[in-house]
Amino acid sequence: MDHNSIKSYYGSPAFNQPWQNIDYFNKNQLNILTKKFQDFYKKAPGPWSARVRGRYFLIFLFLRYTGARISEVTGINDQADVDYRSADVTLAVLKRHNPHKKNMRKMVSIPPLAVKKLARYLAQYPEMKGKAFSVDRSNFFGIFKKLTLECGFARNLAHPHVLRHTRAMEMVRAGVPLTIVQQILGHANLNTTAVYLQFSGQEAKAILKDRGLI
């Protein structure tokens, strides 16, 4: 996209709006939170508690790597929607503002390690097959908020949707084409995805230095 295209695109009526303030985890925070969830599962006081906590840990992992909405992840059927060989997950695209697209589905590739942890969980608790992700969203919200605040993070980060923003920022910063990010997130409009292109002045400077441009 050349300079004129950028100017035309960002100056379009559909995009001509103030940048949104996006909350997301930085790499260090994400590592801390991942370990927090992992310990929450591993240090369960008993088998029943471990079975319950394992589901929360899996939902956290799949939110973290799919960039999906919480409703999309809790709708995963671990027997029908997960390809254990290719580490692909098929999700229903749930759009609150467009009921005509509620039956759309998308496939997202995730790290094999996340799928292996799901397989290991189901091997340990075979009675959970088909319902590993069927958790009440409000219960997960409560656990997520509790563990996030225990990490010492700001209250504005204590919501699962922050993981969706985090994955989007990861992909954009890694140079993933915006159209692919759009596809993975399930955005109908590219303008919605483009909000993740914003960077702070310091971030922009670091990127330019890394590319040898300054």
C-alpha positions in Angstrom: 0.0 0.0 0.0 1.6 3.3 -1.1 1.4 6.6 0.8 -1.5 7.8 -1.2 -3.4 4.6 -0.6 -2.7 4.9 3.1 -4.0 8.5 3.2 -7.1 7.6 1.2 -7.8 4.5 3.4 -7.4 6.2 6.7 -9.2 9.3 5.5 -12.2 7.4 4.4 -15.5 8.1 6.2 -15.7 4.6 7.6 -12.3 4.9 9.2 -12.3 8.6 10.1 -12.7 8.2 13.8 -10.5 8.6 16.9 -8.2 5.7 17.9 -9.7 3.5 20.5 -7.9 2.9 23.7 -7.0 -0.8 23.5 -6.1 -2.7 26.6 -3.7 -5.6 26.1 -1.0 -7.6 27.9 2.6 -7.1 27.1 4.8 -10.1 26.7 6.0 -10.2 30.3 2.5 -9.8 31.7 1.2 -12.5 29.4 3.9 -14.9 30.6 3.1 -14.1 34.2 -0.7 -14.7 33.7 -0.1 -17.9 31.8 2.0 -19.3 34.7 -0.7 -18.1 37.1 -3.4 -20.1 35.3 -1.0 -23.1 35.0 -0.3 -23.1 38.7 -4.0 -22.6 39.5 -4.6 -25.9 37.7 -1.5 -27.8 38.8 -1.9 -26.9 42.5 -5.5 -27.9 42.7 -6.2 -29.4 46.2 -7.9 -32.6 44.8 -9.0 -34.6 41.8 -12.4 -32.9 41.5 -10.9 -29.5 41.8 -8.2 -30.3 39.3 -10.9 -31.4 36.8 -12.7 -28.1 37.2 -9.6 -25.9 37.1 -8.2 -27.8 34.1 -11.2 -26.5 32.1 -10.5 -22.9 33.1 -6.8 -23.4 32.1 -7.8 -24.8 28.7 -10.2 -22.0 28.0 -7.5 -19.5 28.9 -5.1 -21.2 26.5 -7.5 -21.3 23.6 -8.6 -17.7 24.2 -4.9 -16.7 24.2 -4.0 -18.4 21.0 -7.2 -18.2 18.9 -7.9 -14.5 19.6 -11.6 -15.6 19.8 -14.4 -14.2 21.8 -15.2 -16.0 25.1 -18.6 -17.2 23.7 -16.8 -18.7 20.7 -14.3 -20.7 22.9 -16.9 -21.9 25.3 -18.8 -23.2 22.3 -16.0 -25.5 21.1 -16.8 -29.2 21.0 -13.5 -30.9 21.8 -14.5 -33.9 19.8 -15.8 -32.3 16.7 -14.1 -28.9 16.4 -10.5 -29.7 17.2 -8.1 -31.3 14.7 -5.6 -32.9 17.0 -3.2 -33.7 14.2 -3.0 -30.3 12.5 -3.7 -28.2 15.7 -6.6 -26.4 13.9 -9.7 -25.3 15.8 -13.1 -24.6 14.1 -15.2 -21.9 15.9 -18.6 -20.5 15.4 -18.4 -16.8 14.6 -20.7 -15.1 17.1 -21.7 -11.6 16.0 -23.9 -9.7 18.3 -24.6 -7.0 15.8 -25.2 -9.2 12.8 -27.6 -12.1 13.6 -27.5 -13.2 9.9 -23.9 -14.3 10.3 -24.3 -16.3 13.5 -24.0 -19.6 11.6 -20.6 -18.7 10.1 -17.6 -20.7 11.1 -13.9 -20.1 11.0 -10.8 -22.2 11.3 -7.9 -21.0 13.4 -4.5 -22.6 13.8 -3.0 -22.7 17.2 0.3 -24.0 18.7 0.4 -27.8 18.9 1.3 -27.5 22.6 -2.2 -26.1 23.4 -3.9 -29.0 21.6 -1.6 -31.5 23.4 -2.6 -30.1 26.8 -6.3 -30.6 25.8 -5.6 -34.2 24.7 -3.7 -34.8 28.0 -6.6 -33.4 30.0 -9.2 -35.6 28.2 -7.0 -38.6 28.7 -7.0 -38.0 32.4 -10.7 -37.1 32.5 -12.4 -39.1 29.7 -15.8 -38.3 31.1 -15.2 -34.7 30.0 -15.0 -35.5 26.3 -17.3 -33.3 24.3 -17.7 -30.8 27.2 -14.2 -29.6 28.2 -15.1 -26.1 27.1 -18.7 -26.0 28.3 -18.2 -23.6 31.1 -20.5 -20.8 32.3 -18.9 -17.6 31.1 -19.7 -15.7 34.3 -17.7 -18.3 36.3 -14.7 -17.9 33.9 -15.0 -14.1 34.2 -14.7 -14.4 38.0 -11.7 -16.7 37.9 -10.0 -14.6 35.2 -10.5 -11.4 37.2 -9.3 -13.0 40.4 -6.1 -14.4 38.9 -5.3 -11.3 36.9 -5.6 -9.1 40.0 -3.5 -11.5 42.0 -0.8 -11.0 39.4 -0.9 -7.3 40.4 -2.2 -6.1 37.1 -4.5 -3.1 36.7 -8.2 -3.7 36.9 -8.8 -2.7 33.3 -6.9 -5.8 32.3 -9.1 -8.1 34.3 -11.4 -9.2 31.5 -10.9 -12.2 29.0 -11.5 -9.9 26.0 -8.1 -8.4 26.7 -6.6 -11.7 25.5 -8.3 -11.1 22.1 -6.7 -7.6 21.9 -3.4 -9.1 23.0 -3.4 -11.8 20.2 -4.3 -9.2 17.6 -1.4 -6.9 18.7 0.9 -9.9 18.6 0.0 -10.7 15.1 0.2 -7.2 13.8 3.6 -6.6 15.4 4.8 -9.9 13.9 4.0 -8.6 10.5 0.9 -10.8 9.8 -1.1 -9.1 7.0 -4.1 -7.2 8.2 -6.5 -9.3 6.1 -5.3 -12.5 7.8 -5.7 -10.9 11.2 -9.2 -9.9 10.2 -9.9 -13.4 9.1 -8.6 -14.9 12.4 -10.5 -12.4 14.5 -13.7 -12.8 12.5 -14.1 -9.1 11.8 -16.6 -8.4 9.0 -14.9 -5.0 8.3 -11.2 -4.4 7.8 -11.6 -1.0 9.5 -12.4 -2.8 12.7 -9.1 -4.7 12.5 -7.1 -1.7 11.5 -7.4 -0.2 15.0 -4.6 -2.6 16.1 -2.2 -0.7 13.8 -1.8 2.1 16.3 1.5 2.3 18.1 2.8 4.6 20.8 5.6 7.0 19.8 8.2 4.9 21.6 7.0 1.7 20.0 7.1 3.3 16.6 10.7 4.5 17.2 11.8 1.0 18.3 10.3 -0.5 15.2 12.0 2.0 12.9 15.4 1.3 14.7 14.8 -2.5 14.4 14.2 -2.1 10.6 17.3 0.1 10.2 15.3 3.1 9.2 16.6 5.5 11.8 
